[in-house]
């Protein structure tokens, strides 16, 4: 729920995550903003706190032209030394990073990857063709992990992994280890659960799912509201069908 955190809270969350992880796993801090100055500030803070990388979303609401996107991402990248993952999610931001634009951004030495959540497999294919492996591509959609891997993708930045991390790991690892059939089977078996995890706007369902597993995820901040009872029931059923125990 980063969009409803104050700048101070946002920084505190990044710092807490780094302290908890203790470099056992990399921490990629979300430091994007629709204000370039704010994105630079958060990115520099994250670097100071010891984050291993940054996830920088396209500007939202005021959006940007493709030229503006290049300048925005380049300005953030030049302000830090950490590797940066671009985040393309036009369904939330109203702003799409065209493959040609992403290909130009790869010329900035610490822009190394992109989280592609456009849902447009054709666009991902075009991006892969233009960058030729020089920019790592990660799926931003849980229902398109295998298709993105088949185009040379490296993995997924996942919602499902919050409640079924082993499943998501095995889906990606199987493909990269040369067993695409097993990867596909996991992808298809997870689709009913993925559908319920997006029955309402993210992160409403996944926070409900975590609570159903017995973990305290805290309340939602407005304008997000608690999950509709019927949706929560279907989510719980899908979790149980997938083998996840509920409390």
C-alpha positions as CSV (number, residue, x, y, z in Angstrom):
1,X,0.0,0.0,0.0
2,X,2.9,2.3,-0.7
3,X,0.6,4.9,-2.4
4,X,-0.9,5.7,1.0
5,X,2.3,5.8,3.0
6,X,3.9,9.1,3.9
7,X,7.4,9.7,2.6
8,X,8.7,9.0,6.1
9,X,6.7,5.8,6.5
10,X,7.8,4.7,3.0
11,X,11.5,5.1,4.1
12,X,10.9,3.4,7.4
13,X,9.4,0.3,5.6
14,X,12.4,0.0,3.4
15,X,14.8,0.4,6.3
16,X,12.9,-2.2,8.3
17,X,12.9,-4.7,5.4
18,X,16.7,-4.3,4.9
19,X,17.3,-4.8,8.7
20,X,15.1,-7.9,8.8
21,X,16.6,-9.5,5.7
22,X,20.2,-9.0,6.9
23,X,21.3,-9.7,3.3
24,X,20.1,-13.3,3.4
25,X,18.0,-12.4,0.4
26,X,18.3,-9.2,-1.8
27,X,15.9,-6.4,-1.0
28,X,14.5,-4.5,-4.0
29,X,13.0,-1.3,-2.7
30,X,10.1,0.3,-4.4
31,X,11.1,3.9,-4.8
32,X,9.1,5.2,-7.7
33,X,6.9,8.3,-7.7
34,X,5.0,10.5,-10.1
35,X,7.4,13.2,-9.0
36,X,11.0,12.8,-10.2
37,X,12.5,14.7,-7.2
38,X,10.6,12.4,-4.8
39,X,11.7,9.2,-6.7
40,X,15.3,10.5,-6.4
41,X,14.9,11.2,-2.7
42,X,13.5,7.7,-1.9
43,X,16.1,6.0,-4.1
44,X,18.9,7.7,-2.3
45,X,17.4,6.9,1.1
46,X,17.0,3.2,0.1
47,X,20.7,3.1,-1.0
48,X,21.7,4.6,2.3
49,X,19.7,2.0,4.2
50,X,21.5,-0.9,2.3
51,X,18.9,-1.9,-0.2
52,X,20.3,-4.2,-3.0
53,X,18.2,-2.7,-5.8
54,X,15.4,-0.4,-6.7
55,X,12.0,-0.9,-8.4
56,X,11.0,2.3,-10.1
57,X,7.5,2.6,-11.5
58,X,6.4,5.0,-14.3
59,X,5.0,8.3,-13.2
60,X,1.3,8.0,-12.5
61,X,-1.6,10.5,-12.9
62,X,0.5,13.2,-14.5
63,X,2.2,10.4,-16.6
64,X,4.8,11.4,-19.1
65,X,5.7,11.2,-22.7
66,X,8.1,8.5,-23.8
67,X,10.9,11.2,-23.9
68,X,9.8,12.2,-20.4
69,X,10.1,8.6,-19.2
70,X,13.6,8.4,-20.5
71,X,14.6,11.6,-18.7
72,X,12.7,10.5,-15.5
73,X,14.4,7.1,-15.3
74,X,17.8,8.4,-16.3
75,X,17.7,11.1,-13.6
76,X,16.8,8.6,-10.9
77,X,19.5,6.2,-12.1
78,X,22.2,8.8,-12.2
79,X,21.4,9.8,-8.6
80,X,22.3,6.3,-7.2
81,X,24.6,3.4,-7.9
82,X,22.2,0.6,-7.2
83,X,20.8,-1.6,-10.0
84,X,17.3,-0.5,-11.1
85,X,14.3,-2.5,-12.3
86,X,11.8,-0.4,-14.3
87,X,8.2,-1.1,-13.5
88,X,5.7,-1.0,-16.3
89,X,2.1,-1.3,-15.1
90,X,-0.1,0.9,-17.3
91,X,-3.3,-0.5,-15.8
92,X,-2.4,1.3,-12.6
93,X,-0.5,4.3,-13.9
94,X,-2.1,5.1,-17.2
95,X,1.5,5.2,-18.7
96,X,3.1,2.5,-20.8
97,X,6.8,2.0,-21.4
98,X,7.1,1.2,-25.1
99,X,9.6,-1.5,-26.0
100,X,11.6,1.1,-27.9
101,X,11.8,3.3,-24.8
102,X,12.9,0.5,-22.6
103,X,15.6,-0.4,-25.1
104,X,16.9,3.2,-24.9
105,X,16.9,3.0,-21.1
106,X,19.2,0.0,-21.2
107,X,22.0,2.3,-22.3
108,X,22.0,3.7,-18.7
109,X,24.5,1.4,-17.0
110,X,22.5,0.7,-13.8
111,X,19.1,0.2,-15.4
112,X,19.3,-3.6,-15.7
113,X,15.8,-5.0,-15.8
114,X,12.1,-4.4,-16.2
115,X,9.0,-5.7,-14.5
116,X,6.5,-6.1,-17.3
117,X,2.9,-5.9,-16.1
118,X,1.3,-4.6,-19.3
119,X,-0.4,-7.9,-19.9
120,X,0.6,-7.6,-23.6
121,X,2.6,-10.6,-24.5
122,X,3.3,-9.1,-28.0
123,X,4.9,-6.1,-26.3
124,X,7.0,-8.4,-24.2
125,X,8.2,-10.2,-27.3
126,X,9.0,-6.9,-29.0
127,X,11.0,-5.8,-25.9
128,X,12.9,-9.1,-25.9
129,X,13.7,-8.8,-29.6
130,X,15.0,-5.2,-29.1
131,X,17.1,-5.8,-26.0
132,X,18.4,-9.3,-27.0
133,X,19.1,-10.3,-23.4
134,X,20.8,-7.1,-22.3
135,X,17.8,-6.1,-20.1
136,X,16.4,-8.8,-17.8
137,X,12.6,-9.2,-18.1
138,X,10.4,-10.2,-15.2
139,X,6.7,-11.0,-15.5
140,X,4.6,-8.7,-13.4
141,X,1.5,-10.9,-13.9
142,X,1.2,-14.2,-12.1
143,X,-0.9,-15.7,-14.9
144,X,1.8,-15.0,-17.5
145,X,4.9,-16.3,-15.9
146,X,5.5,-19.2,-18.3
147,X,4.7,-17.1,-21.4
148,X,7.3,-14.5,-20.3
149,X,9.9,-17.1,-19.5
150,X,9.4,-18.6,-23.0
151,X,10.4,-15.2,-24.4
152,X,13.6,-15.1,-22.4
153,X,12.3,-13.8,-19.1
154,X,14.2,-14.4,-15.9
155,X,11.3,-14.7,-13.4
156,X,8.4,-13.0,-11.9
157,X,7.7,-10.3,-9.3
158,X,4.7,-11.9,-7.8
159,X,1.6,-11.5,-5.7
160,X,1.0,-15.3,-5.5
161,X,4.5,-15.7,-4.0
162,X,3.3,-14.0,-0.8
163,X,1.2,-17.0,0.1
164,X,2.7,-19.8,-2.1
165,X,6.4,-19.0,-2.4
166,X,7.5,-22.5,-3.1
167,X,5.0,-22.9,-5.9
168,X,6.3,-19.8,-7.6
169,X,9.9,-20.7,-7.1
170,X,9.3,-24.2,-8.6
171,X,7.4,-22.7,-11.5
172,X,10.4,-20.5,-12.5
173,X,13.1,-22.9,-11.5
174,X,11.6,-25.8,-13.5
175,X,11.5,-23.7,-16.6
176,X,15.1,-22.5,-16.2
177,X,16.3,-26.0,-15.4
178,X,15.0,-27.3,-18.7
179,X,11.6,-28.7,-17.7
180,X,9.0,-26.4,-19.3
181,X,6.3,-29.0,-19.0
182,X,6.5,-29.1,-15.2
183,X,6.6,-25.3,-15.2
184,X,3.5,-25.2,-17.3
185,X,1.6,-27.6,-15.1
186,X,2.3,-25.5,-12.1
187,X,1.3,-22.3,-13.9
188,X,-2.1,-23.9,-15.0
189,X,-2.8,-25.4,-11.6
190,X,-2.3,-22.0,-9.9
191,X,-4.7,-20.2,-12.2
192,X,-7.9,-20.6,-10.1
193,X,-6.1,-19.2,-7.0
194,X,-4.5,-16.4,-9.0
195,X,-8.0,-15.5,-10.3
196,X,-9.2,-15.1,-6.7
197,X,-6.2,-13.1,-5.7
198,X,-7.2,-10.5,-8.3
199,X,-11.0,-10.7,-7.7
200,X,-10.6,-7.3,-6.1
201,X,-7.9,-4.7,-6.5
202,X,-4.5,-5.7,-5.2
203,X,-3.5,-5.9,-2.3
204,X,-7.0,-6.4,-0.8
205,X,-7.2,-10.1,-1.6
206,X,-3.6,-11.0,-0.7
207,X,-3.8,-9.3,2.6
208,X,-7.0,-11.2,3.3
209,X,-5.2,-14.4,2.2
210,X,-2.3,-13.8,4.6
211,X,-4.8,-13.2,7.5
212,X,-6.6,-16.5,6.6
213,X,-3.3,-18.2,7.0
214,X,-3.0,-16.8,10.5
215,X,-0.5,-14.0,9.9
216,X,-1.3,-10.4,11.0
217,X,-1.1,-8.2,7.9
218,X,-2.7,-5.2,9.5
219,X,-5.8,-3.2,8.3
220,X,-6.2,-1.7,4.9
221,X,-5.8,2.0,4.4
222,X,-8.5,4.0,2.7
223,X,-9.5,4.2,-0.1
224,X,-9.0,0.4,0.0
225,X,-11.7,-1.4,1.9
226,X,-12.2,-4.9,3.4
227,X,-12.9,-7.7,0.9
228,X,-16.5,-8.5,0.1
229,X,-17.6,-11.6,2.1
230,X,-18.5,-13.7,-1.0
231,X,-15.1,-12.9,-2.6
232,X,-13.4,-13.8,0.7
233,X,-15.2,-17.1,0.8
234,X,-14.2,-18.0,-2.7
235,X,-10.6,-17.0,-2.0
236,X,-10.5,-19.3,1.1
237,X,-11.8,-22.2,-1.0
238,X,-9.3,-21.6,-3.7
239,X,-6.5,-21.5,-1.2
240,X,-7.6,-24.8,0.4
241,X,-8.0,-26.4,-3.0
242,X,-4.4,-25.4,-3.7
243,X,-3.3,-27.0,-0.5
244,X,-2.8,-24.0,1.7
245,X,-3.9,-24.5,5.3
246,X,-6.2,-21.9,6.9
247,X,-6.6,-21.1,10.5
